[in-house]
Amino acid sequence: MSFTLSRFLLPFGGSLQTANIFSNYGRILFPGRGVKFIAYSTARTQQGNEQLLVVVGGGAAGIYGAIRAKTVAPHLGVVVIEKGKPLSKVKISGGGRCNVTNGHCVDKMILAEHYPRGNKELRGSFFSTHGPWDTISWFSDHGVELKTEDDGRVFPVSDSSSSVVDCLLFELKRIGVSLQTGKTVANVSTTAGGKYLIKIEKRSIDFIEYVEADYLLIASGSSRQGYTLATQLGHSVVDPVPSLFTFKIEDAQLAELAGVSFPKVKAKLKLENVRRQMPQLTQIGPMLITHWGLSGPVILRLSAWGARDLFSSGYKGKLYVDFIPDLHLEDVKPILLQHKDKFAKQKALNSFPPDFGLVKRFWKYILEREDLSGDILWASVPNNSIISLVSLLKQCPFGVKGKGQFKDEFVTAGGIPLSEISLNTMESRKQLKLFFAGEVLNVDGVTGGFNFQNAWSGGYIAGTTIGLLGGIFIAMGNRPFWRTFKGYSETSMWLKTDRSIGLLVNELHVLASGNKEKDGGGYLSVATYDFLFKVGGTREGSPFFNSEDVNNLRVETSGVIVGSSPPETGREKQQIDSDFFFLHLT
Ligand SMILES: Cc1cc2nc3c(=O)[nH]c(=O)nc-3n(C[C@H](O)[C@H](O)[C@H](O)COP(=O)(O)OP(=O)(O)OC[C@H]3O[C@@H](n4cnc5c(N)ncnc54)[C@H](O)[C@@H]3O)c2cc1C
């Protein structure tokens, strides 16, 4: 069986030079859905015969995904289309330092808890395929040294986001990914041959070009255009709403305290339209008073967890802050009464229990909220005021009147529902060879490097899948098995196949087809079984890799098992429950 897939490019008033960037890419044969297997090997060295991946968006997810795809499949044509400047958010992120990831969340279950949208779905293979440690290793392998701060945030040692930007752009160029800036992907449709016909516009109105791509990775962040592209391909979009913002509080006296910070408060957000109990709407951590309200990690986390409900309530609600969370409610009154006795002749403003760990300016604010003038002596403070002070310290109510801005980080909740993609591969469940990564998905994290980690992980998984799909494959036949000798991690494996191959190869990926029903009909569930093999040595006797040129290839694992369900380790002989295998040559 063979496929001839013609490639076409229709430049409309576009420059020939630009058109040529794409014209180097061609096609290789690849089995379509329902085709059991196909042998293909000759195109590898032929110029102009590769497949093409177009990445929409040169942000963290798009660039990382493009690098990964091209690394896995060097012969794959990879083009990134970016409407503005590449990696512009990386550049401004973390106050110009770029909080690359979080180093305190090694456990994927704990990591997933930092994503108000995605916390359930991301508990699976997503972070075990490429988590914070993989990100840290990737950057250090590529020359960017990183450091982990006390709160877990990971930054470049240089304290400059340029280190991250320069590294990614250098790598992109080094491996031959084409980055085209100032161009917008305006439209996309599918062709009869199962490709993507992509309309690209340049700012200057008379420039339009059409490109046909084999793979499409939409990594357009929170851009509306990206959502439109997704809907053109049959996806739905969860309405995008802001996340990670400060709370506007109309309180002139509070505003006077701008700059006062609390290392630890416990804050609870109550919204009229939310009846259900949400434990995440209570947060503990540092808080900051600003000119127009409240900010700091506690507030940002509340804004993230409450993002959708805050949006529907018009950003109105009640916030209850416990300023002394380490003291029990019943202990606070005796502490104040003791203080009253001991300092009866002193002004209430000038002395307050040191156990509270408060600053004088804030104590004055609390007294004023209780209508106690600063000159009042402790002896004159009535006992019912003591009870009110306890309440203000332990459960101080603030009216949230609106949404502020948070300059250091801002993300969008909403996007493509995770139910519409496979997180094992980042492939769409609606369209084959369509992928999503990063903020375009309905995933967002709290502050601390979690949002970039989503972009790196998604980009990496999508890039791996595309690279493996876009490489050159030799089908090996039905239900091969391998024999492990020492257990999985350091094992030598022998692949048995009923087919002959006659190729000298340097590196192999062996892919198994996934369970078709479970994986929504995808013919390759690459990330489920992805083993990287190195070829070396020979072994006497058949039946392994019968071939004229290479008899009995010995393949040794040299990579990490990627995916959620690798076969169990340490067994003498194992069989993967799959229909067919491919060798993937890189
Ligand atoms: C000020 C600020 C600081 C931040 N700091 C941090 C931080 O320190 N740590 C952290 O983890 N997160 C941080 N974030 C969040 C983080 O930047 C995002 O989560 C992350 O950038 C998402 O990556 P992405 O690649 O999915 O999207 P983006 O980075 O938004 O990239 C998408 C790209 O696609 C392009 N694009 C969109 N549509 C099209 C189209 N149709 N055609 C062509 N190009 C298109 C856009 O121009 C953009 O460059 C910060 C966010 C902001 C706003």
The ligand as an SDF file (V2000), in Angstrom:
LIG
                    3D

 53 58  0  0  0  0  0  0  0  0999 V2000
    3.5680   39.6880   33.3080 C   0  0  0  0  0  0  0  0  0  0  0  0
    3.5510   38.1910   33.3890 C   0  0  0  0  0  0  0  0  0  0  0  0
    4.5020   37.5380   34.1240 C   0  0  0  0  0  0  0  0  0  0  0  0
    4.4770   36.1360   34.2420 C   0  0  0  0  0  0  0  0  0  0  0  0
    5.4260   35.5270   34.9980 N   0  0  0  0  0  0  0  0  0  0  0  0
    5.3960   34.1820   35.1190 C   0  0  0  0  0  0  0  0  0  0  0  0
    6.3940   33.5010   35.8570 C   0  0  0  0  0  0  0  0  0  0  0  0
    7.3630   34.1060   36.3500 O   0  0  0  0  0  0  0  0  0  0  0  0
    6.2860   32.1500   35.9800 N   0  0  0  0  0  0  0  0  0  0  0  0
    5.2670   31.4440   35.4030 C   0  0  0  0  0  0  0  0  0  0  0  0
    5.2250   30.2160   35.5570 O   0  0  0  0  0  0  0  0  0  0  0  0
    4.3380   32.0680   34.6590 N   0  0  0  0  0  0  0  0  0  0  0  0
    4.3930   33.3980   34.4980 C   0  0  0  0  0  0  0  0  0  0  0  0
    3.4440   34.0260   33.7400 N   0  0  0  0  0  0  0  0  0  0  0  0
    2.4720   33.2030   33.0160 C   0  0  0  0  0  0  0  0  0  0  0  0
    3.1780   32.6690   31.7450 C   0  0  0  0  0  0  0  0  0  0  0  0
    3.7930   33.7560   31.0920 O   0  0  0  0  0  0  0  0  0  0  0  0
    2.2170   31.9900   30.8060 C   0  0  0  0  0  0  0  0  0  0  0  0
    1.5120   30.9920   31.4990 O   0  0  0  0  0  0  0  0  0  0  0  0
    2.9960   31.3660   29.6560 C   0  0  0  0  0  0  0  0  0  0  0  0
    3.6530   32.3820   28.9460 O   0  0  0  0  0  0  0  0  0  0  0  0
    2.0800   30.6040   28.7180 C   0  0  0  0  0  0  0  0  0  0  0  0
    2.8590   30.1630   27.6560 O   0  0  0  0  0  0  0  0  0  0  0  0
    2.2000   29.8710   26.2340 P   0  0  0  0  0  0  0  0  0  0  0  0
    3.3220   29.5330   25.3180 O   0  0  0  0  0  0  0  0  0  0  0  0
    1.0950   28.9300   26.3870 O   0  0  0  0  0  0  0  0  0  0  0  0
    1.5430   31.2490   25.8060 O   0  0  0  0  0  0  0  0  0  0  0  0
    2.2250   32.6440   25.4870 P   0  0  0  0  0  0  0  0  0  0  0  0
    3.4950   32.8080   26.2360 O   0  0  0  0  0  0  0  0  0  0  0  0
    1.1730   33.6560   25.6740 O   0  0  0  0  0  0  0  0  0  0  0  0
    2.6070   32.5170   23.9570 O   0  0  0  0  0  0  0  0  0  0  0  0
    1.6330   32.4760   22.9480 C   0  0  0  0  0  0  0  0  0  0  0  0
    2.2000   33.1630   21.7310 C   0  0  0  0  0  0  0  0  0  0  0  0
    1.3470   32.9200   20.6240 O   0  0  0  0  0  0  0  0  0  0  0  0
    1.2950   34.0760   19.8340 C   0  0  0  0  0  0  0  0  0  0  0  0
    0.0660   33.9850   19.0420 N   0  0  0  0  0  0  0  0  0  0  0  0
   -1.2010   33.9290   19.5170 C   0  0  0  0  0  0  0  0  0  0  0  0
   -2.0740   33.7800   18.5050 N   0  0  0  0  0  0  0  0  0  0  0  0
   -1.3400   33.7360   17.3740 C   0  0  0  0  0  0  0  0  0  0  0  0
   -1.6730   33.5940   16.0000 C   0  0  0  0  0  0  0  0  0  0  0  0
   -2.9390   33.4680   15.6050 N   0  0  0  0  0  0  0  0  0  0  0  0
   -0.6720   33.6090   15.0960 N   0  0  0  0  0  0  0  0  0  0  0  0
    0.6200   33.7350   15.4800 C   0  0  0  0  0  0  0  0  0  0  0  0
    0.9870   33.8800   16.7600 N   0  0  0  0  0  0  0  0  0  0  0  0
    0.0130   33.8660   17.6950 C   0  0  0  0  0  0  0  0  0  0  0  0
    1.3250   35.2110   20.8360 C   0  0  0  0  0  0  0  0  0  0  0  0
    1.7900   36.4040   20.2410 O   0  0  0  0  0  0  0  0  0  0  0  0
    2.2870   34.6600   21.8930 C   0  0  0  0  0  0  0  0  0  0  0  0
    3.6160   35.0580   21.6520 O   0  0  0  0  0  0  0  0  0  0  0  0
    3.4700   35.4050   33.5950 C   0  0  0  0  0  0  0  0  0  0  0  0
    2.5040   36.0780   32.8400 C   0  0  0  0  0  0  0  0  0  0  0  0
    2.5470   37.4580   32.7230 C   0  0  0  0  0  0  0  0  0  0  0  0
    1.5140   38.1590   31.8990 C   0  0  0  0  0  0  0  0  0  0  0  0
  1  2  1  0
  2  3  1  0
  2 52  2  0
  3  4  2  0
  4  5  1  0
  4 50  1  0
  5  6  2  0
  6  7  1  0
  6 13  1  0
  7  8  2  0
  7  9  1  0
  9 10  1  0
 10 11  2  0
 10 12  1  0
 12 13  2  0
 13 14  1  0
 14 15  1  0
 14 50  1  0
 15 16  1  0
 16 17  1  0
 16 18  1  0
 18 19  1  0
 18 20  1  0
 20 21  1  0
 20 22  1  0
 22 23  1  0
 23 24  1  0
 24 25  2  0
 24 26  1  0
 24 27  1  0
 27 28  1  0
 28 29  2  0
 28 30  1  0
 28 31  1  0
 31 32  1  0
 32 33  1  0
 33 34  1  0
 33 48  1  0
 34 35  1  0
 35 36  1  0
 35 46  1  0
 36 37  1  0
 36 45  1  0
 37 38  2  0
 38 39  1  0
 39 40  1  0
 39 45  2  0
 40 41  1  0
 40 42  2  0
 42 43  1  0
 43 44  2  0
 44 45  1  0
 46 47  1  0
 46 48  1  0
 48 49  1  0
 50 51  2  0
 51 52  1  0
 52 53  1  0
M  END
$$$$
